[in-house]
Amino acid sequence: MTYDKDMFVKLDKTHFSKVRIGNGDYIEVKGIGDIAIDSDSGKRIISDVLYIPEIDQNLLSVGQLLERNTMLLCSKIKLVKSLIQLALN
């Protein structure tokens, strides 16, 4: 999720919902779409990113990225598309 509308390469502003935050309050989702991230191997698209203007930093779900077979390298926080099957299977 992000507060930065300029990150979106595609944004559906008709998608509205709410997200519960750490203190138990709910904040409004004002859209959903795709953002582009630069990586060593070129631009990568992350889909289904929530647009939430009320938050003050971008939040990334490592669990959701793993579900999409995306690997997160934490040396410099770079996203790389991976064809690796999870060893948990």
C-alpha positions in Angstrom: 0.0 0.0 0.0 1.1 3.5 -0.7 0.1 7.1 -0.2 2.0 8.3 -3.3 -0.4 8.5 -6.3 2.5 9.2 -8.6 3.9 5.7 -8.1 0.9 4.1 -10.0 1.2 3.2 -13.7 -2.5 2.1 -13.5 -5.0 3.2 -10.8 -8.6 2.3 -10.4 -10.1 5.1 -8.2 -13.5 3.3 -8.1 -12.2 0.7 -5.6 -13.1 1.7 -2.1 -12.6 -0.3 1.1 -11.1 0.1 4.6 -7.9 -1.3 6.1 -7.3 -1.8 9.8 -4.1 -0.3 11.2 -2.0 -1.2 14.2 -4.0 0.8 16.8 -7.3 -0.9 15.7 -8.6 2.1 13.7 -9.7 1.8 10.1 -8.5 4.0 7.2 -10.0 4.4 3.8 -8.6 2.8 0.6 -9.1 5.2 -2.2 -8.1 3.0 -5.1 -6.1 -0.1 -6.3 -3.7 -0.5 -9.1 -0.2 -1.3 -10.4 3.1 0.3 -9.5 6.4 0.0 -11.3 9.6 -0.7 -9.3 13.1 -0.4 -10.8 15.4 -3.4 -10.3 18.7 -4.6 -11.7 16.9 -6.6 -14.4 14.6 -3.7 -15.4 11.2 -2.4 -14.3 8.9 -4.8 -12.4 5.2 -4.4 -11.9 3.5 -5.0 -8.6 -0.2 -5.4 -9.0 -3.1 -4.9 -6.6 -1.4 -2.1 -4.6 -3.8 -0.2 -2.4 -3.8 3.6 -2.7 -4.3 5.0 0.9 -3.6 8.8 1.1 -3.8 8.8 4.9 -0.7 6.7 5.5 2.7 8.4 5.7 5.0 5.6 4.4 4.8 2.8 1.8 4.1 -0.7 3.2 5.1 -3.9 1.4 3.8 -7.4 2.3 6.7 -9.9 2.0 4.1 -12.7 2.4 2.0 -11.5 -0.5 5.1 -11.2 -2.7 6.1 -14.8 -1.9 2.6 -16.0 -2.8 3.3 -14.5 -6.3 6.7 -16.2 -6.6 8.5 -12.9 -6.2 11.8 -13.0 -4.3 12.9 -10.0 -2.2 16.6 -9.5 -1.9 17.2 -7.5 1.3 20.8 -6.4 0.7 19.5 -3.2 -0.9 15.7 -4.1 -1.0 15.5 -5.0 -4.7 12.6 -6.9 -6.2 13.4 -9.7 -8.6 10.9 -12.0 -10.3 11.7 -15.6 -9.5 10.7 -19.0 -10.8 11.8 -20.7 -7.6 9.3 -23.0 -6.0 9.0 -22.6 -2.2 10.9 -25.3 -0.3 7.9 -25.5 2.0 6.0 -27.7 -0.4 
